[in-house]
């Protein structure tokens, strides 16, 4: 089933989106980096801080929404969905295959992001040496954080039977996620249980906003991300199975 899902994604030309979105993040982040030479003076840390800021707040979540919507688009054509709705085991296998296929594309996006930032740093910023390994670790952690978002967007795409509507919900989720980031106290803490905010925070485990040198990944936050991802993934998986096996479609 996984092979079939990967084939569907390849035929839908989503690999192009998986290349364009991270490159847009590299471009916008680099523009901001080169526009503030006096404030961003910490080499690789400053460059990655700007790229990850734009990528985490916008491009990654939208990329997930578009890819998932496209992955479900074919299932709603003709009698495909009716044939899929057989039993709970079939539902779990389907969502597992789709989630894995989308996660592979997300991994591809992360690699494009890191490679693109490296090229900019070496070619235009004259940074010496390889970028810190911590940023590669950071984008890998973000894949775990993206799993609940993939499941949530799958529920929306499956329920709404629309390509555009789940993406519109993702835009709304982005706005709410940004609001959580700037909210005070316990309200901000609720963002750990909001998929769009969780993805953004997974790319902000280092002090990326300031690009301070000598920073390291906050392991306490990593544990929180993993726990939150597990809880949210479980909730959305249960919701998916219930809707998939019980909802009546016309």
C-alpha positions in Angstrom: 0.0 0.0 0.0 2.9 2.4 0.7 4.3 1.8 -2.7 0.9 2.7 -4.2 0.7 5.9 -2.2 4.2 6.9 -3.3 3.3 6.3 -6.9 0.2 8.4 -6.6 2.2 11.3 -5.1 4.8 11.0 -7.9 2.2 11.1 -10.6 0.6 14.2 -9.0 3.9 16.1 -9.4 4.0 16.9 -5.7 7.8 16.5 -5.8 7.9 19.9 -7.5 6.0 21.5 -4.6 8.4 19.7 -2.2 11.3 21.5 -3.9 9.7 24.9 -4.5 8.4 25.6 -0.9 11.7 25.0 0.9 13.5 27.0 -1.7 11.1 29.9 -1.2 11.9 29.7 2.5 15.6 29.8 1.7 15.1 32.8 -0.6 12.9 34.8 1.8 15.1 34.0 4.8 18.2 34.9 2.9 16.8 38.2 1.8 16.0 39.1 5.4 19.5 37.9 6.4 21.4 40.0 3.8 19.1 43.0 4.5 20.2 43.1 8.2 24.0 42.7 8.1 24.5 44.8 11.2 22.1 42.7 13.4 22.7 39.3 12.0 26.4 38.8 12.5 26.7 35.2 13.7 27.4 33.4 10.5 25.6 30.1 9.9 23.4 30.6 13.1 22.1 33.9 11.8 21.4 32.6 8.3 19.6 29.4 9.5 17.7 31.5 12.0 16.0 33.5 9.3 15.4 30.6 6.9 13.8 28.4 9.7 11.8 31.4 10.9 9.9 31.7 7.6 9.8 27.9 6.9 8.5 27.0 10.4 5.8 29.7 10.5 4.5 29.3 7.0 5.9 27.1 4.3 6.1 23.7 6.1 2.5 23.7 7.3 1.2 24.8 3.9 3.3 22.2 2.2 1.9 19.5 4.4 -1.7 20.7 3.7 -1.2 20.8 -0.1 0.5 17.4 -0.2 -2.1 15.7 2.0 -5.0 17.3 0.0 -3.5 16.0 -3.2 -2.9 12.5 -1.6 -6.7 12.3 -0.8 -7.9 13.9 -4.0 -7.8 10.7 -6.0 -9.6 8.7 -3.3 -12.7 10.9 -3.7 -12.9 10.3 -7.4 -15.5 7.8 -8.7 -16.0 4.8 -6.4 -12.5 4.7 -5.0 -13.6 5.7 -1.5 -16.4 3.2 -1.3 -14.0 0.4 -2.2 -11.6 1.5 0.5 -14.2 1.6 3.3 -14.2 -2.1 4.2 -13.1 -2.4 7.8 -11.1 -0.7 10.6 -7.9 -2.6 9.7 -8.1 -1.3 6.2 -8.5 2.3 7.6 -5.4 2.0 9.8 -3.4 0.6 6.9 -4.5 3.4 4.6 -3.7 6.2 7.0 -0.4 4.6 7.9 0.6 4.4 4.2 -0.5 7.9 3.4 1.2 9.3 6.6 4.5 7.5 5.7 4.4 8.6 2.1 3.8 12.2 3.1 6.5 12.0 5.7 9.0 10.9 3.1 8.1 14.0 1.1 8.5 16.1 4.2 12.0 14.6 4.7 12.8 15.5 1.1 11.6 19.1 1.8 13.9 19.3 4.9 16.9 18.1 2.9 16.2 20.7 0.2 16.0 23.3 2.9 19.3 22.4 4.5 21.1 22.0 1.1 19.7 25.3 -0.2 20.7 27.2 2.9 24.2 25.7 2.7 24.6 26.8 -0.9 23.5 30.3 0.0 25.9 30.4 2.9 28.9 29.2 0.9 28.2 31.0 -2.3 26.8 34.4 -1.2 27.8 34.8 2.4 31.3 33.2 2.2 30.7 31.1 5.3 33.6 28.8 5.9 33.1 25.1 6.8 30.0 23.0 7.0 26.9 24.4 8.8 26.3 23.2 12.4 25.0 19.6 12.6 22.4 20.8 15.1 20.3 22.3 12.3 20.1 19.0 10.5 19.0 17.4 13.8 16.4 20.1 14.2 14.8 19.5 10.8 14.6 15.8 11.5 12.9 16.5 14.8 10.4 18.6 12.9 9.4 15.6 10.9 8.2 13.9 14.1 6.3 17.1 15.0 4.7 17.1 11.6 3.1 13.7 11.9 0.0 15.0 13.9 -0.4 17.7 11.4 -0.4 15.2 8.6 -3.0 13.1 10.4 -5.2 16.2 11.1 -5.0 17.4 7.5 -5.9 13.8 6.4 -9.0 13.9 8.6 -9.9 17.3 7.0 -9.2 16.2 3.5 -11.1 12.9 3.9 -14.1 14.5 5.6 -14.4 17.6 3.4 -13.8 15.8 0.1 -12.2 19.0 -1.2 -8.8 20.0 -2.3 -9.0 23.7 -1.4 -11.0 23.6 1.9 -8.4 21.7 4.0 -5.7 24.1 2.7 -7.9 27.1 3.8 -8.2 25.5 7.2 -4.4 25.2 7.3 -4.1 29.0 6.7 -6.4 29.5 9.6 -4.4 27.1 11.7 -1.2 29.1 10.9 -2.8 32.3 12.2 -3.9 30.6 15.4 -0.5 29.0 15.8 1.3 32.4 15.4 -1.1 33.8 18.0 -0.1 31.0 20.4 3.5 31.9 19.9 3.0 35.5 21.1 0.4 34.7 23.8 1.3 35.1 27.5 1.7 32.4 30.2 -0.4 29.2 30.1 -2.1 30.3 26.9 1.2 30.0 25.1 1.8 26.6 26.6 -1.4 25.4 24.9 0.4 25.7 21.6 2.3 22.5 22.4 -1.1 20.7 21.8 -1.9 22.6 18.6 -0.4 20.9 15.5 0.4 24.0 13.5 2.1 25.6 16.5 3.9 22.4 17.3 5.5 22.3 13.9 6.7 25.9 14.2 8.2 25.3 17.7 10.0 22.2 16.5 12.0 24.4 14.2 12.6 27.0 17.0 14.3 24.8 19.6 17.4 26.8 19.1 17.4 30.6 19.6 16.7 31.0 15.9 15.0 34.4 16.3 18.2 36.0 17.4 20.8 33.7 15.8 22.8 33.7 19.0 26.0 31.6 18.8 26.8 28.8 21.1 23.1 27.7 21.3 22.1 24.1 21.5 18.9 22.2 21.1 16.7 22.3 24.3 16.3 18.6 25.1 13.4 19.3 27.5 11.5 20.8 24.6 12.4 17.9 22.4 10.8 15.5 25.0 7.7 17.8 25.1 7.5 17.7 21.3 7.7 13.9 21.2 5.1 13.5 23.9 2.8 16.0 22.3 3.2 14.4 18.9 2.4 11.0 20.3 -0.8 12.2 22.1 -2.0 14.3 19.1 -1.3 11.5 16.6 -3.3 9.0 18.7 -6.2 11.4 19.0 -6.3 12.1 15.2 -5.8 8.5 14.3 -8.8 7.5 16.4 -10.8 10.3 14.9 -9.8 9.3 11.4 -10.8 5.6 11.9 -14.2 6.6 13.4 -15.0 8.9 10.5 -13.6 6.6 7.9 -15.6 3.6 9.0 -18.8 5.4 10.1 -19.5 8.4 8.0 -22.0 8.1 5.2 -21.0 9.5 1.8 -23.3 10.4 -1.0 
